[in-house]
Amino acid sequence: MESAENTDAPGGPLAGVRVIDLSTVVMGPYAAQILGDLGADVVKIESPNDTVRIGTLHRTPGMTPLNLNVNRNKRSVRLDLKDEDERARALDLIGTADILITNMRVGALRRLGMDHDSLAAVNPRLIHVHAQGFRSDSDRARLAAYDETVQAASGLVDLAQRAGDVGAPVVLPSIFGDKVAALTIVYAALAALVHQRATGRGQRVEVPMVDTLLAFNLVEHLQGRIFEPPAGPTGFPLSMNKGHRARPTKDGLAMVMPYSPENFRDLFVAAGRPDLAEDPRVNGEFIDSTRDGEALAELLESVTPQLTTGQWAAVCARHNVPFGPVLRLDEAADDPYVREGHLLDVAEHPTEGAYRVIGIPLTFSATPASVRRHAPLPGQHTDEVLDELAQGEAGR
């Protein structure tokens, strides 16, 4: 079990970078947390009511699971931006930052004197990464955006509905848009940081969620519409195939995904059905997933119950067939792969006690990322950070 705080851990590749997190909910805070995992000093300026701290699951008010998952490696400073003196303190803190992350409406930022032009006049090195639902120069800029609306406006709901062949629109059971936008914030901020280090100048970076997710979706799904005039519909054939699903095994479920004719033949033989390996649909140069994908999926599912998940894992490894067991999230902490990768270790939080920490899913050979601070209580570091600020001002 980890210690409560590990502020002496290696700094990581972003050691010495100061990030101010002035965002709420998941998208901005998750991005800021990743930068913190990479070693940045992240100061979260919290309003009195951040919705990520609202929920029924908690041991201490405000310390919800979602908050614990997006606010580690940060110091929390509670400031009411509607109060003139506290807003001045927030502006002073932003003046010390390399990177500022925001997601409130542009008009609100302007009224607070926290629009990029106002901030850059005081801190020309500032990288201001601003995220919102729609582009600020579009006629949708004033629309409120939530993950469900972003999934709809980016075409993801259309893809899910078409692939599932269901009448009712389907929203993926994940805040997909928020998290893809968060990763985009991270790489955008790092790119701007390279420019800042080379030139001494910051810049404003805008990350519209809908544009980001639409571009993400179209990588494979633009398909025939990439040509003008169109050569076919949108939708990546393999992903849109109705047979693109997990298979039942003798003792559970697994994603057994043969792609080549040889893959199919090897699986049929392993299941004790060499006769199916003679099917002409699996003896050509390639599998025509548009024409035969669903039928072959049904054929495969007629034989996968012959072996256990473990047996299929061995067969697929032997024949180089893509394979993955279906992970039940309630059982994730006991999964050997998860356990060996330290992806859900138990740690001791200073106020919340024992809890599961989502591991950092990447490694650096020279500058390791680390969890140095657990998610703070609201305003836990206000005095500490403001004292540092005062000492810095006194030293100038």
Buried (B, 14 or more C-beta within 10 A) or exposed (E): EEEEBBEEBBBBBBEEBBBBBBBBBBBBBBBBBBBBBBBBBBBBBBBEEBEBBEBEEBEEEBBBEBBBBBBBBBBBBBBEBEEEEBBEBBBBBBBBBBBBBBBBBBEEBEEBBBBBEBBBEEBEBBBBBBBBBBBBEEEEBEEEBBBBBBBBBBBBBBBBBBBEEEEEEBBBEEBBBBBBBBBBBBEBBBEBBEEBEEEEEBBBBBBBBBBBBBEBBBEBBBBEBEEEEEEEEBBBBBEBBEBBEBBEBEEBBBBBBBEBBBBBBBBBBBBEBEEBBEBEBBEEEEBEBEEBBBEBBEBBBBBBEBBBBBBBBEBBEEBEBEBEBEEEEEEBEEBEEBEEEEBBBEBBBEEBEEBBBBBBEEEBEEBBBBBBBBBBBBBBBBEEBBEBBEEEEEEE
